[in-house]
Amino acid sequence: MTRLPDFRLETYFSRWEFTARHHLTASDVQSMTLSELLALAEDKDRDTFENLSLGYTETFGDPALREVIAQTYEHADADDVLCFAGAEEALYVAMNVLLDAGDHAVVVTPNYQAAETVPLALCEVTGVALDPDRDWALDLDKVAAAIRPNTRVVSVNFPNNPTGKVIDAADFTALARLCDERGIHLFSDEVYRGLERDPARTLPQAADLSERALSLNVTSKSLGLPGLRIGWITCRDRELRSRLERAKHYTTICNSAPSEVLARIALKARETILARNGALIAANLPVFEAFFAEFADDFEWQAPDGGCVAYPRYHGADGVEDLCTRLVAEAGVLLLPASIYRSELTATPADRFRIGIGRRNPEEGLAAFAEWLRGRR
């Protein structure tokens, strides 16, 4: 196994996430307080939380939590769900179970770095890039052409981080069918599902489309509860799910008991929380659109199809890396430059930056951004 490289996003965040005055690149929706979440709980679940024994939990996850998670799928039950300490652990464990030296994987770019670097540490990987000139379209013919006889995994992420792209449901279904026909596991990162601007564009979950597919989700993004650190993989291949559970014995073994109860409460109140979070994004979008309209000569803005991040283009001659470096140092406004999303597999745009649209009251940060831009004119 190749040594993993530095995680560029987390290294950048280690320096700036909690010191920058204006965090304008958050990948999650505005979180809730513990009391706000508990106010949504059924009496039984609130009592369970308040009287919880702080012992070890089951490696597969709290049975009641797995049951609630399974209810969010059409064709899965609780035995098809395996809980993890966040989505990152789930991704890492899954790739180490699914891939070995001599195997091959296909990964769509741009992406969350671990979706690329973890497979690359294990085997050969081919990238298929979303096309920025065609509204970040995914070319299924290119995916098919990238597949080899030893391909074991095709990894995708929709709504996509950082572009916010949601492909057509027919294309996603065709992708799942292609993987099934070739005996390949479709690994689908679905952590932003539920935050589509048009609910009619919400994709089916991969685990509902195929018994071989793995659906990755987490409480952190669409539900806006990253502090719980609860993620899960749903997969109807029971033998594979068992292998994932055994691999988890070498990572966290089991999850936090309080977090699992709180995650159960959140998922039971999922529709309420998603409605709250979707309304927050909808209210924020005109604020961002007004900002980018004022600076239309500097930026090319496009609202995301789904999720709470967007990936605007910067036209300035100084380049997006210099823009982001100076902006956070001089104005305390944090953005993520394109270098965070560069790929070893494909060309990726070098003139874009990630901006988050899901946090409450973005006006202050955008005002500081605007003042800094005006001061440079």
Secondary structure by P-SEA (a helix, b strand, c coil): ccccccaaaaaaaaaccccccccccccccccccaaaaaaaccaaaaaaaaacccccccccccaaaaaaaaaaccccccccccccccaaaaaaaaaaaaccccbbbbbbccccccccaaaaaccbbbbbbccccccccccaaaaaaaccccccbbbbbcccccccccccaaaaaaaaaaaaaabbbbbbbcccccccccccccccccccccccbbbbccccccccccccccccccccaaaaaaaaaaaaccccccccaaaaaaaaaaaaaaaaaaaaaaaaaaaaaaaaaaaaaaacccbbbbbbccccbbbbbbcccccaaaaaaaaaacccbbbbcccccccccccccccbbbbbcccccaaaaaaaaaaaaaaac
